[in-house]
């Protein structure tokens, strides 16, 4: 989802604990021989009528089961930590490349990780209680069945709905690199050395203030924010800089992403259309002319920036 490179051998180390535990369990069951039946009945089904005295192999199997509970909890923490970290990093890259991020983030997968965490905790509780608790009455088996069935369905459903991945992101990056856009007449080319700044020619560090002025001037004068398919590389080429410098300026100097930066202009432009009395624009015309992909994203982004829906904002400003 977050990586476009194929899996390598080193990526499969996460399966090593499961492999070792499985082989250990199989080996111990083989060593136990006929004792394994009484062990399973006593250990998993709470049959107290059976002897509690087991061989060394059976005792090792008990320790193996306890170790699995600890290992499961540890893996749960690591999976959630690295999963959230990778998703956050990928979504950050997306927001700093596309102006419209609708349908291009992995937010559903992030929600799935949260759901997975909840289900895993429930699973840990069920594992701690033991299987014998749920077989006391037949209807109680429904509880773990519903929990795990819901989890499997959630994984399948979100995976089916998630269309955008790192492969699509990298393909868009490569396609954009292959296109050449003409630089604007006021683009940064060379800065006078007497201004204590460096040459900006796509490979050298530009003066951040001048770069910021140029970005804002080009976005405003050419109304780039109205372009639905706007990418950060489009703005970078028009300023005579590159994507990295533009992204760093927005992130570090303005403390915002490229997507939020462009959406600020779109919201301001939408405000001007909302207050227009001649002509009066419909909601459809406003979000189309402002560069939003659809009405849902228009309402969501507008409320995020103003705290009000377009209709509420319009009423407050007397139109």
C-alpha positions as CSV (number, residue, x, y, z in Angstrom):
1,X,0.0,0.0,0.0
2,X,2.7,2.5,1.0
3,X,5.7,1.1,-0.9
4,X,6.0,0.7,-4.7
5,X,9.0,-1.6,-4.5
6,X,8.5,-5.3,-4.5
7,X,9.0,-7.2,-1.3
8,X,12.5,-8.5,-0.6
9,X,13.7,-11.4,1.5
10,X,14.5,-9.1,4.4
11,X,10.9,-8.0,4.6
12,X,9.7,-11.5,5.5
13,X,11.5,-11.6,8.8
14,X,8.1,-10.7,10.4
15,X,7.0,-14.3,9.7
16,X,10.0,-15.8,11.5
17,X,8.4,-15.8,15.0
18,X,5.2,-17.5,13.7
19,X,7.4,-20.1,11.8
20,X,9.5,-20.9,14.9
21,X,6.5,-21.2,17.2
22,X,4.7,-23.4,14.8
23,X,7.6,-25.7,14.3
24,X,8.2,-25.9,18.1
25,X,4.5,-26.7,18.7
26,X,4.6,-29.4,16.0
27,X,7.8,-30.9,17.4
28,X,6.5,-31.0,21.0
29,X,3.2,-32.6,19.9
30,X,5.1,-35.3,18.1
31,X,7.3,-35.9,21.2
32,X,4.2,-36.1,23.4
33,X,2.7,-39.0,21.5
34,X,-0.6,-40.3,22.9
35,X,-0.4,-37.8,25.7
36,X,-1.3,-34.9,23.4
37,X,-5.0,-35.9,23.4
38,X,-5.3,-35.7,27.1
39,X,-3.2,-32.5,27.1
40,X,-5.5,-30.8,24.6
41,X,-8.6,-31.7,26.5
42,X,-7.2,-30.6,29.8
43,X,-5.5,-27.5,28.6
44,X,-8.1,-26.1,26.1
45,X,-11.4,-27.6,27.3
46,X,-10.8,-27.5,31.1
47,X,-11.5,-31.2,31.7
48,X,-10.4,-31.3,35.3
49,X,-11.1,-35.0,35.6
50,X,-7.9,-35.7,33.7
51,X,-4.5,-35.9,35.4
52,X,-2.7,-32.6,35.7
53,X,0.6,-34.3,35.8
54,X,2.3,-34.0,32.4
55,X,5.6,-34.9,30.9
56,X,8.4,-32.4,30.2
57,X,7.2,-32.0,26.6
58,X,3.7,-31.2,27.8
59,X,5.0,-28.7,30.3
60,X,7.1,-27.1,27.5
61,X,4.0,-26.9,25.5
62,X,2.3,-25.0,28.3
63,X,5.2,-22.5,28.4
64,X,5.0,-22.2,24.6
65,X,1.3,-21.2,24.9
66,X,2.2,-18.6,27.5
67,X,5.0,-17.3,25.3
68,X,2.6,-17.0,22.4
69,X,0.3,-14.7,24.4
70,X,3.3,-12.4,25.2
71,X,4.5,-12.6,21.6
72,X,1.0,-11.7,20.3
73,X,0.8,-8.6,22.4
74,X,4.3,-7.5,21.4
75,X,3.6,-8.0,17.7
76,X,0.4,-6.1,18.0
77,X,2.2,-3.1,19.4
78,X,4.9,-3.2,16.7
79,X,2.4,-3.7,13.8
80,X,0.3,-0.8,15.0
81,X,3.3,1.5,15.5
82,X,5.0,0.8,12.2
83,X,1.7,0.7,10.4
84,X,0.6,4.1,11.6
85,X,4.1,5.5,10.9
86,X,4.1,4.3,7.3
87,X,0.6,5.5,6.7
88,X,1.3,8.9,8.2
89,X,4.5,9.3,6.0
90,X,2.7,8.3,2.9
91,X,-0.3,10.6,3.5
92,X,2.2,13.4,4.1
93,X,3.8,12.7,0.7
94,X,0.4,12.7,-1.0
95,X,-0.7,16.0,0.6
96,X,2.5,17.6,-0.6
97,X,2.1,16.4,-4.2
98,X,-1.6,16.7,-5.0
99,X,-3.8,19.8,-4.6
100,X,-6.8,17.5,-4.6
101,X,-6.3,14.6,-2.2
102,X,-9.8,13.2,-2.5
103,X,-9.6,9.5,-2.8
104,X,-5.8,9.5,-2.8
105,X,-5.0,9.0,0.9
106,X,-4.9,5.8,2.9
107,X,-7.2,7.1,5.6
108,X,-9.5,4.0,5.3
109,X,-6.4,1.8,6.0
110,X,-5.6,3.9,9.0
111,X,-9.1,3.4,10.3
112,X,-8.6,-0.3,9.7
113,X,-5.5,-0.3,11.9
114,X,-7.6,1.3,14.6
115,X,-10.3,-1.3,14.2
116,X,-7.6,-4.0,14.1
117,X,-6.2,-2.7,17.4
118,X,-9.6,-2.9,19.0
119,X,-10.3,-6.4,17.7
120,X,-6.8,-7.6,18.7
121,X,-7.4,-6.4,22.3
122,X,-10.7,-8.2,22.4
123,X,-8.8,-11.3,21.0
124,X,-6.2,-11.0,23.7
125,X,-9.0,-10.9,26.3
126,X,-10.7,-13.9,24.8
127,X,-7.3,-15.7,24.7
128,X,-6.7,-14.9,28.3
129,X,-10.1,-16.1,29.4
130,X,-9.7,-19.4,27.5
131,X,-11.7,-21.5,25.2
132,X,-13.4,-23.4,28.0
133,X,-15.2,-20.2,29.0
134,X,-17.0,-20.0,25.6
135,X,-18.0,-23.7,25.4
136,X,-19.9,-23.6,28.7
137,X,-23.0,-22.7,26.7
138,X,-23.4,-23.1,23.0
139,X,-24.7,-19.6,22.3
140,X,-21.6,-18.0,23.8
141,X,-19.5,-19.2,20.8
142,X,-21.4,-16.5,18.9
143,X,-19.3,-13.8,20.7
144,X,-15.8,-14.7,19.3
145,X,-17.4,-15.8,16.0
146,X,-19.0,-12.3,15.4
147,X,-15.8,-10.5,16.5
148,X,-13.4,-12.4,14.2
149,X,-15.9,-12.6,11.3
150,X,-16.4,-8.8,11.5
151,X,-12.6,-8.3,11.4
152,X,-12.1,-10.5,8.4
153,X,-15.0,-8.7,6.6
154,X,-13.5,-5.3,7.4
155,X,-10.1,-6.2,6.0
156,X,-11.7,-7.5,2.8
157,X,-14.1,-4.6,2.4
158,X,-11.6,-1.8,3.0
159,X,-9.1,-3.6,0.8
160,X,-11.7,-3.8,-2.0
161,X,-12.6,-0.1,-1.7
162,X,-9.0,1.2,-1.5
163,X,-8.1,1.9,-5.1
164,X,-5.2,4.4,-4.7
165,X,-1.8,2.9,-3.6
166,X,1.8,3.8,-3.7
167,X,2.0,2.4,-7.2
168,X,-0.5,5.0,-8.5
169,X,1.4,7.7,-6.6
170,X,4.8,6.8,-8.1
171,X,3.2,6.5,-11.6
172,X,1.8,10.0,-11.3
173,X,5.3,11.2,-10.2
174,X,7.0,9.6,-13.1
175,X,4.4,10.9,-15.6
176,X,4.8,14.5,-14.3
177,X,8.6,14.3,-14.5
178,X,8.3,13.4,-18.2
179,X,6.2,16.5,-19.0
180,X,7.8,19.9,-19.6
181,X,5.9,23.0,-18.6
182,X,7.0,26.5,-19.7
183,X,8.4,28.7,-17.0
184,X,6.5,31.8,-16.2
185,X,8.2,35.2,-17.1
186,X,8.5,36.1,-13.4
187,X,10.0,32.7,-12.4
188,X,13.1,32.5,-10.3
189,X,16.1,32.0,-12.6
190,X,19.2,33.7,-11.0
191,X,19.3,35.8,-7.9
192,X,21.8,38.6,-7.6
193,X,24.7,37.5,-5.4
194,X,24.6,40.8,-3.7
195,X,21.2,39.8,-2.1
196,X,23.1,37.2,0.0
197,X,21.1,34.4,-1.6
198,X,22.1,31.5,-3.8
199,X,21.5,30.7,-7.5
200,X,18.2,29.0,-8.1
201,X,18.4,26.8,-11.1
202,X,16.6,23.6,-10.1
203,X,19.6,22.3,-8.3
204,X,20.7,25.0,-5.9
205,X,19.1,26.4,-2.8
206,X,16.8,29.4,-3.4
207,X,16.2,32.3,-1.0
208,X,13.1,31.2,1.0
209,X,11.5,34.6,1.1
210,X,11.9,35.2,-2.6
211,X,10.7,31.7,-3.3
212,X,7.7,32.2,-1.2
213,X,6.9,35.5,-2.9
214,X,7.2,33.9,-6.3
215,X,5.0,30.9,-5.3
216,X,2.2,33.2,-4.0
217,X,2.5,35.5,-7.0
218,X,2.2,32.8,-9.6
219,X,-0.6,30.9,-7.8
220,X,-2.6,34.2,-7.4
221,X,-1.9,35.8,-10.8
222,X,-2.4,32.6,-12.9
223,X,-5.1,31.3,-10.5
224,X,-3.5,27.9,-10.5
225,X,-5.7,26.9,-7.5
226,X,-8.7,26.6,-9.9
227,X,-7.0,23.8,-11.8
228,X,-8.4,20.5,-10.4
229,X,-5.4,18.4,-11.4
230,X,-2.8,20.7,-10.0
231,X,0.4,19.1,-8.7
232,X,3.2,20.6,-6.7
233,X,5.5,19.9,-9.7
234,X,3.4,22.3,-11.8
235,X,4.0,25.1,-9.3
236,X,7.7,24.2,-8.9
237,X,8.3,24.4,-12.7
238,X,6.5,27.7,-13.0
239,X,8.6,29.2,-10.3
240,X,11.8,27.8,-11.8
241,X,12.5,25.8,-8.7
242,X,11.8,22.2,-7.9
243,X,9.4,20.1,-5.9
244,X,11.7,19.6,-2.9
245,X,12.3,23.3,-2.3
246,X,8.6,24.2,-2.8
247,X,7.6,21.5,-0.4
248,X,10.2,22.4,2.2
249,X,9.1,26.1,2.1
250,X,5.5,25.2,2.6
251,X,6.2,22.7,5.3
252,X,8.8,24.6,7.3
253,X,8.1,28.3,6.6
254,X,4.3,28.2,6.4
255,X,3.8,25.0,8.5
256,X,1.3,23.7,5.9
257,X,1.1,21.1,3.2
258,X,0.7,21.8,-0.5
259,X,-2.9,20.6,-0.5
260,X,-3.9,22.8,2.4
261,X,-2.0,25.8,0.9
262,X,-3.9,25.5,-2.4
263,X,-7.2,24.9,-0.6
264,X,-6.8,28.1,1.3
265,X,-6.9,30.0,-2.0
266,X,-9.8,27.9,-3.2
267,X,-11.8,28.7,0.0
268,X,-11.1,32.5,-0.4
269,X,-12.1,32.3,-4.0
270,X,-15.3,30.5,-3.1
271,X,-16.0,33.2,-0.5
272,X,-15.8,35.8,-3.2
273,X,-18.3,33.8,-5.4
274,X,-20.6,33.3,-2.4
275,X,-20.8,37.1,-1.8
276,X,-21.3,37.9,-5.5
277,X,-24.7,39.4,-6.2
278,X,-24.4,39.9,-9.9
279,X,-24.3,37.2,-11.0
280,X,-25.4,34.8,-8.2
281,X,-23.7,31.5,-8.5
282,X,-25.1,28.1,-7.5
283,X,-23.2,25.7,-5.2
284,X,-22.3,23.5,-8.2
285,X,-20.8,26.5,-10.1
286,X,-18.9,27.7,-7.0
287,X,-17.1,24.5,-6.2
288,X,-16.5,23.9,-9.9
289,X,-15.0,27.3,-10.5
290,X,-13.0,27.2,-7.3
291,X,-11.2,24.0,-8.3
292,X,-12.8,21.5,-5.9
293,X,-13.4,18.0,-7.2
294,X,-16.9,17.6,-5.9
295,X,-19.5,19.1,-3.6
296,X,-18.6,16.8,-0.6
297,X,-15.0,17.9,-0.6
298,X,-16.0,21.5,-1.1
299,X,-18.2,21.5,2.1
300,X,-15.6,19.5,4.1
301,X,-12.7,21.8,3.2
302,X,-14.7,25.0,3.5
303,X,-15.8,24.0,7.0
304,X,-12.3,23.0,7.9
305,X,-11.0,26.5,7.1
306,X,-13.9,28.6,8.3
307,X,-15.6,26.5,10.9
308,X,-18.9,27.0,9.0
309,X,-20.6,25.4,6.0
310,X,-20.9,27.6,2.9
311,X,-24.5,28.3,3.6
312,X,-23.8,29.3,7.2
313,X,-21.0,31.5,6.1
314,X,-23.1,33.1,3.5
315,X,-25.9,33.9,6.0
316,X,-23.4,35.5,8.4
317,X,-22.1,37.8,5.6
318,X,-25.5,39.0,4.6
319,X,-26.0,37.5,1.2
